[in-house]
């Protein structure tokens, strides 16, 4: 039993019985039908009306030519359509006057299928972009998906706005290719080592790089420790980092071992913290896109979810990607040096601590996501460091 397929047949049967029903179906397009034969037949019926077929002009009773001409026109675009199938469609329609309701059912099925298709496309592009080391295609397909959701909301007659679902969709994590995972881990370790050993390196990335951008949770925890030390104005080195990690319980619960800590902090070569941070963010953006795509697909495959709720929940699922994208564009759009830290008297606290206190006491508005203007420019080649550790 397939209610959507029954609705497609009933709708076409209604229009074959009463061509005037087409005037109430202007919002429905042939590609909203699932079966190609139904797409061709609905397109043929609309064409006949546009060409001024007598039946579409209100001739009563409806002439048989309305059926035969529609079958002949649709037969030019699809194989296997016969006049007998047209009569099957007519018999499948309980009430021709219910055509607008059948049309809504057809559109509902099309919305679920369309959102699923675009979510799959975004997920595939995110994984491909991760392997190629670029995000332009991923951002493009994210824009396409957002545009499709907005258009579908307009067709359904609802206001597109992000709404969190009561129960988050169950999403199966996608496996990261081993070669890509090794490269990402290497970039993260090298970045952490630079932040520990290079004074001032933390200031190059702290404004836009977040612990959640690290693929390895342990690396993210260590970056959080570095951020806390930087926020409090404490000196940064391997001793203070280990101290902060101990205070946060990373040693006691076994999250961080002595050997792994030494591996991360040793072997620092020539490198650029900002460039490495952008590499980490590129990986974070593709992972966020893949996760959003999987969440949208899970929502679209829930047949019990009404189209309006599906669209709004899908827009909400794109929110994490928008947040990472905004920081990605910030990382690539910095044209001036960061503002100097507040000064203090020689006997007062360090400037960084004064700045941190001001931040804690000042109400800050949450920045809105940047507009989807398209893919951001790639990093300048001149900023790429030479990695002596490779």
N, C-alpha and C positions, 0 to 999 in steps of 0.2 A: 504494500500500500504506500503510495507516494502522493500526498496531497498537492504538492507543487506541480507535479506532472498532470494530475487531474485538473488543476486550475488552468494550466496552459491549454489543455484540450477544451475545457469548458469555455474559456475566453474566446478561442478561435471559433468554436461552434456558435457562440452568441453573436459574433460579428458576421458570420455567414448567414445566420438567421435574420439579423437586424443590422444592416450596414450603418444605421444612424448611431450605433453605440461607439463608433470610432471618434465621434466628436467629444466624448467624455474620456478618451484615452490618449490625448495629445502628449501626456507626460511619459507614455510608455514607448520604448524603442524596440525594434526587432531583436537587437542583441541582448535584450533582457530575458529572452526565452532561452531555455537550456538546450533543447533539441534543434539541430540545424534545420530540419524540415519545418518546424514551427516558426523559426526565424524567417525563413524564406516565405512562408505563407502569410505571416503578418505583414511583412514588407510588401508583398504583392497586393494585399488588401488595401494598404495605405496608398500604394501607387495608383490602383484603379480609382480610388476616390479622388486623388489629385488630378487624374486625367479626365474627370467628369463622367464616370460610368453612370448610366441611367439609374442603377440600383442605389447609388450613393446620393442621388438627387432626390430620393424620397419616393421613387416609383413603387406602387403597391398593386398586387403582391410582389414580393421580391422575385425577380426573374431568375430562372435557372442559370442564365449566362453569368450572373454574379459569382456563382460557385465554379462553373467551368472555366471562366476567364481567370479567376484567381488561381486555380490549379495549373492552368497553362502558363501563367506568368511566373509562378513559383517554380514550376518545372524547369525553367531556363537557368535556375541557380542551384538546384538540388536534385538529386536523383531519387527515384523510388516513390515519388508522390503521385497518387492516383485519385480519381474522382471518388472511388469507394472509401478512401481514407477521409476525404472531406465529409462524407456522410457519417463516418464514425465520430468525427468531431462534433457534428451537429447533434447526434444522439447522446453525446457526453455532456451536453449543456442542460442543466435542470431548468434554469430561468435566464433568458437573454437579458433581462433587465438588471441582472446581478453582475454584468460585465465589469463595471468599475471595481467591485470587490475582488473578482477574479484577477483583475489587473494588479491590484495591490498585492495579492498573493504572489503573482509572477515577479513583481518588482522586489518583494521581500527575498525570494530565492536568489534573484540576481545580485542583490546587495551582499548577501552572505558569500556567494561565489566570487564576486569581484574583489571583495576585501581579502578573501583567502588568496586569490591569485596574486594580488599586489604584495601581500605579506610574504609569500613565498619568494617573489622576485627580489624583495628587499633583503631577505635572509641570504639568498644565494649571492647577491652582489656584495653584501658585507663580508661573507667568507672569502669570496674571490678577491675583494679589495685588500683583505688582511694578508693574503698570500702575495699580492703584488706590492704591498706597502703603500697603498694610496687610498684616499677616502672620497675623492670627488664623485665617483659613481655611486657610492653609498649615500652621500648627501643628496644626490639627484633623485634617487629612487625614494628616499625618505620624503622629499618634497612632493614627488608624484603621488605617493600614498596619502599624504595629508590633503593634497588637492582632490583626490578621488573621494576621500571621506567627506570633504566639504560639499562636493557636487552631489554625492548621494544623499546628504542631509537635505539639500535644497529640493531634490526630487521627491524625497519622502515627506517633506513639509515640516522639518524640525530644525531647531537652532543648533548648529554644531558647537559644542562646548565640552571640554574634558570633564568627565565624571568618573570617579573611582568606583569600580564594582564592589558590591558588598562582600563577595568572596573572590579573591584574586584567582585568575585562571591558572590551572596546573600546567606548568611549562617544563618540558624535559630539556636539561642543558645539552647544548651541542658540543661535541668533542672538538678540541683545538688540534689542528694538525701538528705532529711532533716537531717538525722543522720550525714551524712558526712559534710554537711554545718555547723552544730552546732559544730562539732569537729574542723573544720578548723577555724571558728571564735574564738573559745576558744584559740587555739594555737596562733593566731594572736594577740589577746588582751593580753595574758600572755607575749608574746615576747615584745610587745610595753612597757608594764609596767616594764619589766626587763631593757630595754634599757634606760628608763627614770630614774630609781632608782639606777642602778648599774654603778658606774664610770668605764669607759673602756669597757663596754659591747658592745658598738657600733663598736669598732674596731674588734670584733670577726666576724661580719657579713657584714660589709660595703663593703668588696671587691667583694662579689658575690651575695648578696641579693639586689633586686631592688624593687621600689614601685609597679611596675606592677605584682610582685609575690604575692601580697596580694589579696585575693578574694574579700574582702570588700574595695571599693574605698576609704572610709573614713580612714580605716587603712593605705592604701597606701599613702594617703595625709599626715597623721601624720608621717609615716616613712620618707617621703620626707622632712618634716620639721626637723626631727631629723638628717637626712643626711646633710641638709644645715647647721645646727648648728655645726655639727661635721666637716664639710668641712672648715668652717670659724674659727674653733678653739674656738668656744664659749662653755661655760659650759652647761651641759645638766641636766635639772631638769624640774619639771612640770611647773614652772613659765616661764622659757625660752622657753619651748615648746609651751605654750599657747601664748606667745608673738609672736613667729614665725608664729603660726597658724593665729593670728590676722593680721599680716603683709601680709599674703598670701590671706586674704579675706575669710577664712573658717568660721569665726564667723559671718561676715556681711551677707553672702549669705545663712546662715542657714545650711551649710554643717556639721558643728560641733556644738552641743549644750553643754551647761555647764554640764548637767547631764551625757551625754555620755562621755564627757572628764573625769569627775570624776570617772565614772565606769571603764574606761580604766586604769587610773593611780592608782587606789586603789587595795588593796588585793594582793600585791606581796608576793610570798612565795619563797621557795627554787627552783632554776631552773638554766638551762644552756642556755645562749643566743644562742650559736652556734648550739646546738642540736635542739632548738625550731626553729631557722632559717632554718635548714634542713627540719623540718617538713613542714614549710610554702613552701619551695621550692619543696618538693615532691608533694604537692597539685598543685603548679603552673605548674609543669612539666606535670602532667596528664591532667590538663586543657588545656595546650598548645597543647598536643598531640591530644586531642579531637577536639579542634578548627581547627588544621591543617587537621585532617581527614575529618571533615565536609567540609572544603574548597576544598579539593581534590575531594571529592565525588561530590560536586556541579559542579566542572569543568568537571568531567568525564560524568556527566549526560547531559551535553550540547552537543547535537548531531551535532551542527553546528561547533564545535571546531575541527580543524584538529589535527591528532594525534601528530605531532611534537610540535605544540603549547600546546596541552594538557599536554604532558610530561614535557615540560619546565615550564609551569605555575604550574604544580603539584610540581615540585622540588622547585619552589619559595615558594609555600605554606608551605613546610616543613621547611623553613628558621627560623621562630620564634621558632619552636621546637628545632632546632639545637642550637640556641642561649641560650635557657634555659638549654638545656642539657650540653652545655659547662660549664656554671656556676655551674650546679649540680655536675659535675665531679671535678671542682675546689674546691667546698665545701668539697668534700670527699677525695681529694687528697692532702690536706695541711699537709706536714710532718715537716715543720719548722715554727717557730714563724715569724710573720710579721717583715719586716725590721724596725729598729728604725727610728723614725721621725727625721728630720734634727734638729740639735741643734742651739741655738741662744744665744746671750749674755744676761745677766740678765736684761739689760735695753731695749732689743729689743722685738719684738713681740713674742707671744707664738709659740712654735715649730710647732703646728698644722697649724697655720696661715701661717708660712713660707712654710710648705709643700704644702699647698693649692695654694699659690702664684706660687711656682715652677711648680705645675701641670698645672696651667692656662697658663703659659708662655712656656711650652714645648710641642712640637708637638708629639702626640701619635698616633701610628698606631692602626687601629681597629683590634683586635685579630681575627684570623680566627677560625671557629668552629673546635672543636676537632674532630679527626677521629672517625668514627662509629666503635669502636673496640668492642662494646658489652656493656652489662649492667655493671655499676660500682658496686663496692663492697658496701654492706650495711654498715651503720654506726656501729661502734663498740658498743657492748652492754654496755661497761663500761662508755660510754659517756651519757647514758640515765639518766636524772635527776629524782628525786622523786618529784612529784608535790603535794605540801602540800595543794594547794588550791582545790584539787579534793576530 
